[in-house]
């Protein structure tokens, strides 16, 4: 038999994060959650560091209203960019990807299904618009299943662009493999598109955002864990320019 590698049955522990400074509030919060230090987590959340805000800590209506206000502010830049280029641009996608709402579960408050609906409504109200049913210009969407024929995969996000009505909409995707360009795919060709203002923490794994809004339920649904919360916190990347 061949000689086994010196690394056989070894365990590697990754200690350094390239997303943010481990000595700053965000890094200390992530570490405290990872270590199960609840007292330190509360202390950091209750502090005055501008990188972290604890919104509606008592839950209820205050938490919901605070979350919706944060959503309007978080997605304002992407909407303004879309106003300047209504037919779509890489800048609009980049602005949208700077912020994301992360939820523990799908159903109920604050699940991603209800939060996507509420976010769309509140954003329309903030701009003095009437939210139309179904598709609309600038709607952020997420692909729900792999489509190898189109080269689209579960979790891919894009923005609806085009004239709509009879001509239909396209979905504008960021294509980093094409020198930072974009790709347009007719929305009618993509099955199972869903709103992408909010997503589950599980679905967000592997993603990076400049800012996240993490919505926690008033009662533990049975899936909330240190690992899940750590995943949500570490979606933030301070390295963004």
QUIWO-V423007 format. One line per field, one symbol per residue. ss: DSSP state (2 for helix, 1 for strand, 0 for the rest). phi: phi as a letter, one per 40 degrees, with the letter a starting at -180 (. if undefined). burial: 1 if it has 16 or more other ideal C-beta (glycine too) atoms within 10 Angstrom, else 0. Layout:
ss=???
phi=???
burial=???
//
This chain:
ss=0000000000000000000000002222222222200222222220000000000000022222222222222202222222220000022222220011111000000002222222222222220000000000000111000010000100001111111122211111111222001111112220000110011122220000101111100000000002222222200100000
phi=.ccccccdgcbbbcbbbccaccccdccccccccdcgcccccccccccbcccbbbcfccggcccccccccccdccbcccccccccbccgacccccccccbacbbcbccgcbccccccccccccccccbgbbcccgcadgccbbcbacbcccgbbdhcbabcbhcgfccgbbbcbcbccbfgcbbbbdcccbcgcbcbcbacddccdgcbbcabbcbbccbcchbcacccccdcccccbcccc
burial=0000000000000000101100001111111110000000100100000011000000000011011101100110111011000001110110111011111110001111111101110110010000000010111111110010000100111111110100001111110000000111101001001011111110110001111111111000000000011111111110000
//
